[in-house]
Amino acid sequence: MNILAEEKPTCLTLADGKEYAIPALNLNVLANIEQTMGFGLGRLQDKMMDETATTLRLIIYALLKECDPKLELEKVGELVTLDVMKDVSGVLSKVLSIAM
């Protein structure tokens, strides 16, 4: 499966019960994620080792911000509880697979 070829965004239900759109990954989305995070995807693995929770929240925020620019970083942290981490993990694994 080529994840860069996906055409449709996916939805993720977070702790408030609302569905949030996750954009289809393409080069623009990946570049915007890098800009939001403040570092390149090539450094993602090291960041995950050093600052796991901070980096996870930042990746999720960067993805959600693509479709909902009004979201704030702290709000995203509140929306991602342990109950929804399994669903979030699937989305993150796609991004992490590109970074490695």
Secondary structure, 3 states (H helix, E strand, C coil): CCHHHCCCCEEEECCCCCEEEECCCCHHHHHHHHHHHCCCHHHHHHHHHHCHHHHHHHHHHHHHHHHCCCCCHHHHHHHCCHHHHHHHHHHHHHHHHHHC
